[in-house]
Amino acid sequence: MTLHVFMRRFMCRTPTCPRRIFAEQFPDWLPPRARHTQRRRQAVATLG
């Protein structure tokens, strides 16, 4: 199964801001920069 997640991206218009682009995050089920959910990782670990 493949789940396509579309994240909104926000831009900081302040010239002194060290980070220009911010991405929406989903901390309840997907850690930052994760490619798999915690549940999927556990299932793969169980299978060995």
C-alpha positions in Angstrom: 0.0 0.0 0.0 1.3 3.5 -0.8 0.1 6.6 0.9 0.8 9.8 -0.8 1.1 12.7 1.7 0.9 16.2 0.4 2.6 18.8 2.7 2.0 22.5 2.5 5.1 24.6 2.2 5.4 28.1 3.7 7.9 30.8 2.9 9.4 33.3 5.3 9.7 36.7 3.7 12.0 38.1 6.4 15.4 38.7 4.8 17.3 37.8 8.0 15.4 34.5 8.6 17.9 31.6 8.4 15.2 29.3 7.1 13.4 30.4 4.0 11.0 27.5 3.5 9.0 25.7 6.1 7.0 22.4 5.5 3.9 21.4 7.3 4.5 18.5 9.8 2.4 15.7 11.1 3.9 14.8 14.5 1.1 12.5 15.6 1.9 9.9 13.0 4.9 10.8 10.9 8.2 12.1 12.4 10.1 14.9 10.6 11.9 13.6 7.4 10.5 10.1 7.9 9.7 7.9 4.9 7.7 5.4 6.9 5.2 5.5 9.7 6.1 4.1 13.1 3.5 1.4 12.7 5.1 0.3 9.4 8.5 0.2 10.9 7.2 -2.0 13.8 5.5 -4.4 11.3 8.8 -4.8 9.3 10.8 -5.4 12.5 8.3 -8.0 13.6 8.6 -9.8 10.3 12.4 -9.9 10.7 
